């Protein structure tokens, strides 16, 4: 039987401590290195392609709106804006394209190529001012292809989002597994010689606890969870990557809000989703449609910056009036341009409309020069090139209550609002109209 001296037993004990500590540290570093690489890919590839696909979809929709505007106005000056939108789409497509083959979405290349061919033909017809041919081409060929491309992009974004969720769960599982095994090895070393292993164990324990709690907090939606891991080692790098992922996830959540970039109010996707939800619930609600009169003439006279300031201030006004005179669960949205939406209860609608017009009319003089304000109008050319007088900005508000519709849908509500708005714009000054007709289809 081998007999060891006290010094040899101490040396053997320290040797075992070193072995266990090296094993624990080696596994932890290998696991953390693997997690770091996957986290870097998640940030550099998955989030990037998800964002690019969303930006490309919005750019395609913006291009479609400009194209429709050009067909309606038949104004060749809009062609330059179309070119800008085309360049914007290209700037999103070029960095997205290399990742499609890696993720099994090669059909997006064919869809985008077909869309580009049809878009180029549409542009040629527009440049030659073949308005009817361009409209027919858009309706029969370009719009269906555009819709298919948008559906494919939506599917790609959904797949990327699912992939990110799966990766986050795998990272959490890998961290928990690494935590358990590393802690086991570390405590084995502590059991042999606490003074030698204490420092390493404390560091690993703190790191793994922080990362585990951070993973759970981020998974629960707390993107501001504080990670206190410092330094330039793997733990510090991983903490910074987690912080980067939290910021990206917060941005991703904000994208889901579909906020208007100027007013930060919810946009068309959120508005339509809320409309459908309220219709499905069966509870009556009021659809308050807010539109500015003579806004284009104002922008033509005072410029884009002044027009944007009006849009921003009216957005703040709609938000404030909605908060002060509506319900906490009301939706306040910005369709785009000078059009806004409030979804409230029927009993609140009339007061909301009155307060909006009162506050807006009080604010309007601030937008004009002293000369125009004193006259109450200014002279300019309309869209047909005819000289005419344009009054100061006014507000038209159309209110449709779903209890007056037998089968309310977003489309029927929109049509009713459009009819009412057309009538309101024939009246002088700011006005509102509430549809109080009896139940109808």
N, C-alpha and C positions, 0 to 999 in steps of 0.2 A: 504494500500500500504506500502510495506516494505521500510523504510527509513534507509539508511546506512550512517554512518559517513564517513568522509574523510579517516580516518585510515582504516575503514572497506572496503571501496572501493579500497584503495591501496592494502590491503591484498587480496581482491577478485581478483583484477587484477593480482597480483603476483601468486595467486593460479591457475588462468587460464593459465598464462604463463608456470607454472610448468606442468600442464596437457598437454598443447599442445607440450611442449618440450619433455616430456616423451613419448607422442604418436609418435612424429616424430622420436625420437631416437630409440624407440622400433621397429618401422616398419623398419627403416634403418638397424638396427643391425640384425633383422630377415632376411631381404632380402639379406644383405651382407653375413650372415652366410650360407644361402642357396646357394648363388653364389659361396662362397668359397668351400663348399663341392663338388659342381659340377665341379669346376675348378680342385680341387685335384683329382677327379676321372678321369677327362679328361687327366691330366698329368700322373697319376699313372697307368691307365688302357688303355685308348684309344690309346694314343701315344705309350705306351709300346707294346701293341699287334700289332699295325700297324708296328712298327719297327721290332719286332720279326718275323712277317710274311715275311717282305722284306728280312731280314737276312737269314731266312730259304730258301727262293726261291733262293737266290744267292748261298747258300751253296749247294743246290741240283744241280744247274747248274755246279758248280765247281766240284762236285762229278762226274757228267756225263762226263765232259771234261777229268778228270783223268782216268775214266773207258775206254773211247775211246782211250786215249793215251796208256794205258796198252795193249789194244787189238792190237794196231798198232805196238808198240815196242816189245810186248811180253816179257816185262822185269818185273820179279817178285818183284824187289825192289820197284816198284810203289805201291805194295799192302799196304805197311806201310802208304803211303800218303792217300790211300783210307780209311784206318782205322781212320786216323786223321780227314778226312772229315766226316766220319760217326759220330764220337764223337762230331764234331762241329754241325752237324744237330741235334743230340740229345740234345745238350745244348740249342738250340733255341726252339726245339719242347716241351721239358718238361715244361718250364714256360708258353708256349702259350696254351698248351692243356687244362688247367682248365677253360679257358675263352671261349672255343668253345661252350659249352652247353648254357652258358648265352647269347650268341649272335646268337644262332640258326644255327650254322655251324657244327653240330655233324658229318656230312658226311665227314668232313676233317679227323676225327679220322679213319674212315674206309679206306679212301683213303691212308692215311699215313701208316696204318697197312699193307695194300696190297702192297704198295711200298716197305716197309721194308722186307716183305717175299720174294718178287721178287729180291730185292737187295741182300739178303742173299744167295739166290740160285745162282745168278750171281757171287757173291764172291767165292762161293764154286767151281764153274766151273773154275774160274780164278786161284784159288789156286791150283787146280789140273791140270792147264795148258791145259784145254780143250778149246782152243782158238776159234775154229769154233763153238762149242756148245754154248760157252759164247756169241759170236757175234750174233748167231741166237736167243738165249734167250733174249738178249738185244733188238734186232730189233722187235721181235714179241710180247714180253710181257712187258719187263721192260720199254722201251722207251714210249710206249703208256700210261702206268700207270703213269710214271713220268710226261708226258705232262698233263694228266688229273689233277694230283696233283698240278702242277704249275698253271693251269687254275683256280682250286679251290682256291688256295692261292691268286691269283690275284683278284678273286671275293671277297674274304674275305677282302683284303686290300682296295678294292674299297668301300665295305660296311662300313669299319671302317672310311675311309676318309669322306664319306658322313655323317656318324654319327657325326664326329668331326665338320664338317661344320654346321650341324643342331644345335649341342650344342652351338657353338660359336654364331650363330644367336639368339638362345634362351637366352643366357647370355646377349647379347646386348639388347634384348627386355626387359628382366627382369630388367636390370640396368636402362634403360630409364624409365620404369614404376615406379621403386622405386624412381628415381630422381624426377619425376613429383609430386608424392604424398608426398614425404618427404619435397620437397620445398614448397608445398602448406601449409602443417602443420606448417612448420617453419616460413613462412611469416605471418601466422595467429598469431603466438606467438609474432613476432616482432611488429605487429600492436597493440598488447595490451601493450607490455612493451619492447621497443627496448633495453634499457640498460641490462635487464636481459637475453634476448634471443640472443643478438648479437654474443656472442662467439660461442654458439652451431651452430647457423645458418651459420656463416662463415666457420666453419670446415666442416659441411656437404656439403655446397655449393661447396667449393674447391674440396672436395673429389669426389663428383658426377660429377663435370665438368671434372676433370682429367680422371676419369674412362670412361666417355662417349667419350671424345676425343681419349683416348687410344684405346677403342674398335673400333672406326671408323678407326683410323690409322692402327691398326693391320689388320682389315678387308681389308684395301686398300693395304696391303703388306709392310707397314712401321714397320718392326719388331724392330727397334731401337728407337721407340718413348719413350722419357724420362718420367717416372712416378716419381713425386717428393713427393709422399706420404711417410711419415716416421713414425717411432714408431712401437710399438708391438701390436697395437689394430687391429680391423678387417680391417680397411682401409689399414694399413701397410701390413698385411698378404695378402690381396687381390692384392695389388700392386705387391708384390713379386711373387704371383702366375701368374699374368699377364705377368711379366717379364720372368718367367719360360716358360709360354706358347709361348711367342714370340721367345725365343731361340729354343724351340722344333719345331715351325713352320719354322724357318729359316733352321734348320737341315733337316726338311722334304723337303723343297724346294731344298736343296743341293742334297738330295737323288734322286730327280727327274732328276737331271742332269746326273745321272748314271756315275759319274766321276770315272776314274781309281784311286785306292787308292795311287799309287806310283807317277804318273805324274800329277794327278788331271785333266787330259784331259777327255773329254766326252767319254763314253764307247759304247758298241755295241748297246744298245737300242736307245740311242740318234742318233748314226750314221745311223742306219736303218731307224729311223723315218725321219731324214733329207733327206736320199736318196729317200724315198717314196714321201716326200713333193716336192722335186725338180723334180722328174720324173713326178709327177702329174701336176706340173706347166707348163711343156712342154718346158721350157727354157733349152738350151743345157748347160751341165756342164762337167767338167773333174774330173774323179775319180783317184786320185793319191795314189797309194798303195806303201808304203815304208816298206822294209823288210831288216833285217841285215843278212849277210852271215857269217857262221861259228860261230854264237853266242853260240850255245850249246857247241862246243869245247872250246870256250873261257871260258865259265862258269865252265866247268869241270876242266879246268886248274887253273883258278884264284879264283874260289869259288863263292858262292851265293851273297855275299856282293858286290864283284866287278861287278858281272853281273847286280845286281840291280842298281849300280851306272851308268853303261853304259845305261841301260834302262831310268833312270832318266835324264841323260845328253842329250841323243838323243831326249827324249820328249821335253826338253827345247829348243833344237836346232830346232826341227820341228815347235814348237810354234813360235820361233823367226823368222825363215825364212818365215813361213806363214804370220806373221804380217808384215814383211818388204817387201815382194815381192808378196803377194796375195791381196785379196780384204777384206774390213772390214767385209763383210757378209760371208766370207769363214768359213767352219767348219774344225777344226783341232781336230782329235780324236785319241784315242789309243785303238786298237782292243784288245790288250793284248800281253804279252810277248814282242817280238821285232818287232811287226807289228803295223804300224801307217797309218792313213788315212788323206788326205787333199781333201776336196771338193771345187773346185775353178772353174773359168771360163776357157774355152779351151785356150784362148790366153795367160793365165798366166802359164799354166801347164809346158811348156818346161823350162821356166826360173826358176820356183820353183824347178824342178828336178835338173837342173844344179847347182843351189846354194846349195841345200841340199847335193849333192855329194861333191861339193868343200869344204864346211864347215866341212862335216863329215870326209873326207879324211885328212884334216888338223888336226882334233882332235884325230884321231885313235892312233897315236904313244903315246899319253899320257896314254893310257890304258895298256901298256905293259912294261915289265922290259927292261933294257938296252940291255940285251943279246938277248931277243926275237926280240926287235926292230931292232937291228943291223942285225940279220939273215934274218928278214922278214918273219919268220915262226917259228913254234914250232912243236915238235913231240908228238903224242899222239895216243890213240886208238879211232877208230870210234865206232858207235853204234853196229857194228858187232864184235867188239873185235880185229879188224885188226889194225896193226901199220901203221900210215900214217903221212904225213906232213900237217899241217893246216896253210894256209896263215893268215895274219892279217885280222881283221874284214874289211868287205867291205859292200857296200850298193847296193841293187837292187831296182829299182823303175819302176813299171808298171803303165802306164797312159792309161786309157780308156775314150774316149769322147763319150757321149751319142748321139751326132749327127751322129756318124758312126753306130748306132744300130737302126734297124727299130722299135723294140719293147723293149726298155730298161727296165730291172727289176733289183732289187738288186741281184738276182741269176745269171742272164746272165752277169752282170758286174763282179760279183765275179768269175765266171768261166773263163772269158776272162783274168782277172788279174792273175789267177792261172796258165793258160797256158803261159802267158808272163813271169811270175816269174820263172817258171820251166826252160824256155830257158835262162833267164838272169843268173841263177845260174850256167850255164855251162861256162860262160865267166869269164875270170880273172878280178880281181879288181872290182871297183864300176861302175855300168852302169845303164842307164835308157832306156826305150823303150816306144815309143808312138805309139799306134795303129792308123795308118792312112789309114787303108783299107776302101774301099767304103762302102756305106750303105748296111747292111746285117742283116739277122734275128739273 
